[in-house]
């Protein structure tokens, strides 16, 4: 089916149909008639013809670190909401937290007929910076600060500081016990989650006169299993922990599992009887666990833990809007947007 045939069925001109398809001005009555015909016929405009006509593919490449993440799904939901509402489609590439794959996908999208790229970033390496500086299509980075592209990021430091202050209150109400705060973070190559959150957490503790001792810190991968084993290691070496704060809710879920397991069962894949360690942990059930991310599944299972709610969907919405402003309006003013947070206690 052609534009001319759509126009005949809708009782409008071919020019009106063309304006409708390209987002141009058209009266409400004609718009409804054209939409009805397109819906009834299932008409799909030729992508090749559209590219030649508008110089745009109406495609956006989105590079994500992983797809089995609630926070990432919330970001991509926001991106999709904006793109679909403005006639664009999303091409999604998942990298399994591999920076080399990120670079490969960024270069692939740059050579593919997409109008722009959204990178949900975890690390910004020298290769990332090189690409961002030289890319011939617009790029927006979500989740990390960078001066080499338009970016939208969260106040991870401020959130960490708020959580540190909360942790200080917890260990100071330990019925006279000399309790300590522990922290399970992630790789320092992730400047937002790995550096800013931990630095903020330390600052929050320090503002209350508390220091985070090296023996009470572990750095792990972004998984529940990693949190589980890190918690066991912390409890093995420290008998005075009052709170374990985690860089993500996923890691916190593993810590909760470890504390539950500590009641005298054997850890999966371990030959060590954890019940024997109980003598070193007099009241492990009173250890509080906190995270970041406000994971809804964890909330449903546990009833909720102290955590930080970030506007992940909002970041996706703002990121997509920002990218389309550059694509459609050729906006040249650099934009850096820092989003806030809400402490959930």
N, C-alpha and C positions, 0 to 999 in steps of 0.2 A: 504494500500500500504506500502511496506517495502523499506528500503534503497537499498536492492538488486535489486528490480524492478525499482527504480529510476535510479540506475546505468546502468541497461540494456537499458532503454529508452534513456539515455543520451550518451551511448556508452563509459562509463568510468568505473573504478573499484569501488567496494563498499567502499574501503578505501578512494578514492577521494571524494565520497559523504560525508563520515563521517568527513573528514577534512573540507569540505565546511560548513557543519552544525555546526562544533565546532570552526569556525573561524581560522582554520589552513591554512598553505600555499597551494595554488593550482594555476596552471597557469590560465591566463586570459581566454583562449579559453575554457578550461574545466569548469571554473566557469560560463561562460555564458551559456553553454549547460545545466549544472545542474540547474541553475536558471530558464531557460526556461521551463524545464520539471516540476520543482516544481510549477512554476506559472500556467502552463497549467493543472496540475493535482490537484492543491490545497492541496498538501501534507503537513501535519502537523506532525512533529516528536513527538514521545511519550515523555511527560514531565517526567514520571517516569523513562523511560529508559535513558533519558538525565541526570537526577540527578545521577543515578547509575553509568553512564559512566564518567561524567565529575566532579562529586561532586558539581555541581552548578545547581540551579534551573533556572537561568537567569531571576529571578524575583527580583524587588526592591520595598519595601514598602515605600510609601510616605505619611506622616502625615501632613495635612494642617489645619489651624485654621478655614477656611471657604472656600466655593467654589464660592460664589457669590461676588468675589472681583477681580477687574481688575489686581491689583498688584500680587495677588496669581496666577491668570491665566497666567500671564506673566512668573512667576517663573516656574510653572509646564510645560509650553510650552517649556522652555529651557531644563528642565529635560527630557521630552519626546523626544525631538530632539536628545539628546545624547544617551539615552537608546535604542531607536528604531534603531538608526544607528549602534549600536554595538550588536544587537541581544537580547536585554533585554526587558522585559515588566514591566509596572508600575501598582502596586496595590495602589489605592488611598483611603485614609480614611480621612473624614472631622470631626472635633471635635466641631464645633460651639463655638470656643473659650473657651472650657471647659478643664482646665488642667488635671482633673481626667480622662477625656476621652482620652487625649493624652497619659497618662501613660498606660491606658488600651490597646490602639492600639499598642503602642510601645512593650508591653509585648506580645500581640497577634502575631505581626509580628516576634518577636524574636523566638517564638515557632513554627511559620509557616515556611515552607521551602522557605524563601526568603534569598537572598545572602547578603543583606544589607538594611539599612533604611536611608531615608532622612527625617529629621524633619524640617519643616518650622516653626520656633519657634516664639512665642510671649512672653512666660515666661519661665524661668529656675528655677523651684522650687527645694526644697531639694529632692523630689522624682525623678525629672528629673536627677539631679546630681547623685543620687544613681544608676539609671538605666544606665546612660552614662558610669559610672565607671565600672559597672559590666557586661555590655552587652557582649555576646559571639559572636556577629556578628558586622561588621563595621557599624558605624553611622556617618552621616555628618549632622551638624546643619546649616541651612541657615536662616539668618536674625537676629541672636543673637550671641553675643560673649560668648564663654565658653571655659574654659581650660580643660574640661573633654572629649572633642571630637574634631575632625577636624571641622572647622567652617568657614563659609563665611558670612561676615556681611558688612553693609554699614556704611559710615562715617556720622552717624546721628548727632553727635555733631557738626561736621564741617558744615553740611548743616543747622542746627539750628542757628549756629553763623552767617552764611551768610544771613539767613533770618532776624535775629535780626538787623543786620547792615542796611538791606534794610528798615525794619520797622522804624528804627531811622531816616532815611532820609525822610520817608513819613511824620512823625509827626512833623518834623522840617521845613516842607514846607507848613504849614497849614495857610498861610496868616496872620501870627501874632497870631493865636489862640494858646492857651495852650492845645494842644491835647495830648492824652495818647495812649499807645499801650496796647491792650488786647490780651490774649492768651487762647485758648481752647485746653487743652491737654487730655491725657488719663491716665489710671491707672499706678501708679508708679511700679507695678509689671512687667510691660513691660519695660525693661531696655533700649531698643533701642528707641522705639517710645515715651514711657511715660517719660523717664528720660533724655536720651541723647539729644533728640531734644529740650526739654524745657530748659535744662541746657545750651545748645549751644545758644538758642534764647536769654536767659538772658545775656549771655556773650557778644553776639553781640550788644545788647542794651547798656550794661555797657561800652563797648569800645567807645561808642559815648556819654557817660555821661548820659545815661538814665537808670532808674530803673523800673522794672516791679512790680507795686504795687499789694499786695495780693487781693484787691477788683476787680482787673481787670483780674483775673485768674479763670477759671473753668475747672474741670476735668470731662469727660463724657465717654460714651461708643463709640465704633467705628461705629456710625451710623449717617445718615443724620438727622434723627429725633432728636437725641441727640444734634447735632450741632444747629439745629433750636431753640430748647428750651433754650439752653445755651446762644445763642445770644440775645434772648428776655430778659433773666434775666440780662445779662450784660447791655443792653440798658435801662432797667428799673431802674438800680441803678447808671448808669454813663452817663452823658450828654456830655462828652468831649472826646469820643473815636475817634481816627483818623484812626486806623487800627485794624483789628481783625485777628490775625494769628492763624491758626489751625494745629493740629498735623497731619491731613490727609486731602486729597482733598474731601473725602466723608463728613467729618464733615464740611468742608468749603462750600460744596453745600447746606447744611442745613442752614448755616449762611446767604448765599446769599438769600435763600428763605425767611428767617426771615426779612432781610432788605427790600425785595420787599413787603412783607406782611405789613410792618410797615406803608404803605401809607394810612391806614385807614380801612383795612379789619379786620375781626375777624379771629384769628388763628384757625386752625382745632382743634376741641375738646376743645376750650376755650370759656368762656362766657365774656371775657374781650375785650372791644372795643379798639383795639390797636391804633386807630386814636387819642384817648384821650392822648396817651403818646407822641404824636408828639411834644407837647409844650416843652418837656424835651430834644428832639433831634432836634436841629435847622437845621441840614443839614445831615441827615442820609444817603442820597444818595451819599455823598462824602466819606463815610467810605470805606476804601479799605479792601479787604479780600485776605488772602494768605493761601496756603496749602503746603502739601508735597505729592509727588507721581506722578504728571503729568498725571492725569486721562484724557484719551482721550475723553470720553463721556462728561465730564464737559467742556473740551475745546471746543467741538463741539457746546454745548448748549450756553456757555457764551462768546465764543470768546477767552477764556483763562484768567487765573488769575496768579499772581506771584506764582510760585510753585517750587518744586525741582524735577528734574528728576533723579531717581535712576536706575541703570542697573539691573532691576529685572530679565529679561530674561537671562542676562549674569550671574547672581548669580545662576540661575538654571542650566545653562550649566556648569559652573565651579564646582558646587556642584556635579553634576552627574559624571563629569570626575574624580573628586577627589575620589568619592566613588568607581568607577570602577577601578581606579588605586590600591586602597587598596584590592579590591576583586580579581583582576586578577594578580596583581604583588606583592601582600602581602606587599605593601609599609608601612613601620613602622614609618617614620619620621612624627611627628605631623605637621599639616598645619593650619595656621590661615591666612585668606585672607580678608583684608579690601578693599572694593570697594569705589570708589569716587562718586561724584555727579555733577550735572550741575544745576545751578540756572537759572530758566526760568522766565524772567520778561517781 
